[in-house]
Amino acid sequence: MSINQNRKSKLIVGLAVFGLLIGLYVPRASALSASNYKGRYGCSVQAGNTALGDFRTAIIRYRPNGSGAYDAGNLVASLTAFASFPTVSATGDYCVYALNPAASSYTIGSDGTGFEVLSWVASSANPAACPGDFTDETAIGIRNDLAVDNTTIRAETVDVSLLGQDEAGHGTCLK
């Protein structure tokens, strides 16, 4: 084998190894789907207008199942937008809700955007000022930042009517 052929062979082998390493270590962009939105997520959601005194905040914990449905979830919202303080109740100064998985669902398109319908049932221990049961329609965008199990680590949401109120909200969900 001539010296040039030996160099060409080493160059080809070197490029092949380099290509293999790049393929293994560089994250690949891929189409997203409902299967990427799976597992336990915690969300912080805000809605309303602070200048008008109707600003609402909520913490949501839920578990999308990767197939367009939810296994479970709960929502805890601050009572500040609905009542004067101090209040005396079993839940303190919070409104507590449980997700109704049978009436809730989501879709995710290949671009990572989708839509959620979240049906919330009010706790019987809520203060009287808390809103009752409500359905929240939410636009969602999941990030192509995937964990080792191929699930998204972060999602952004825009609520149509957080806590059944008239103003839209927005939030971030993290795995």
C-alpha positions, -999 to +999 in steps of 0.1 A: +000+000+000+014+034-009+018+062+015-010+082-001-034+053+001-025+047+038-032+084+045-065+082+027-075+051+046-066+067+079-085+099+070-116+079+060-115+059+092-109+090+112-139+108+096-161+078+102-151+077+139-157+114+142-191+111+125-200+083+149-190+104+179-209+134+167-240+112+162-238+099+197-231+131+216-249+159+197-286+162+206-308+156+176-337+178+166-368+156+162-405+159+158-423+162+191-456+144+200-479+137+230-455+109+240-428+135+249-452+151+274-453+124+301-446+122+338-449+146+367-448+184+361-450+214+384-464+246+369-465+282+381-494+301+365-504+338+368-534+357+354-551+390+359-542+426+363-524+438+395-535+474+389-571+463+391-565+441+421-575+409+405-542+392+400-543+354+405-515+329+410-517+291+411-494+261+414-504+231+393-490+196+397-501+171+372-491+139+354-497+137+316-495+101+305-479+105+271-511+095+253-532+127+255-547+121+289-538+128+326-533+103+354-538+129+382-533+165+392-540+192+417-541+230+417-536+254+446-544+290+441-540+320+463-573+333+478-560+370+476-580+378+444-613+366+459-614+375+496-604+400+522-579+389+548-576+373+573-598+344+566-604+313+587-608+280+568-596+245+567-575+252+536-561+285+550-559+313+524-559+290+494-583+275+469-576+238+463-588+218+433-583+182+420-580+174+383-608+153+369-587+130+346-618+116+328-628+151+316-592+164+309-571+158+278-543+173+257-529+172+221-493+180+210-484+185+173-451+177+157-440+213+162-444+209+200-475+231+203-509+219+214-539+224+235-550+212+270-585+210+284-582+207+322-613+201+343-608+211+379-631+201+409-631+224+439-624+210+474-654+210+497-631+225+523-624+257+502-634+291+516-667+303+503-650+330+482-631+305+461-645+299+426-663+266+421-654+238+396-641+251+363-626+240+330-594+257+319-585+256+282-548+261+277-525+265+247-493+246+254-458+246+238-434+219+249-396+224+244-374+201+224-351+199+255-356+162+263-346+141+293-329+107+289-364+091+288-373+113+258-398+134+278-397+172+276-382+190+306-401+223+301-434+235+287-450+270+284-487+276+288-513+303+281-546+299+299-579+311+285-595+314+319-575+305+349-598+297+379-628+303+356-622+340+355-624+363+324-587+371+320-560+350+303-530+338+322-496+323+314-472+299+330-442+276+329-441+239+337-410+220+347-403+183+350 
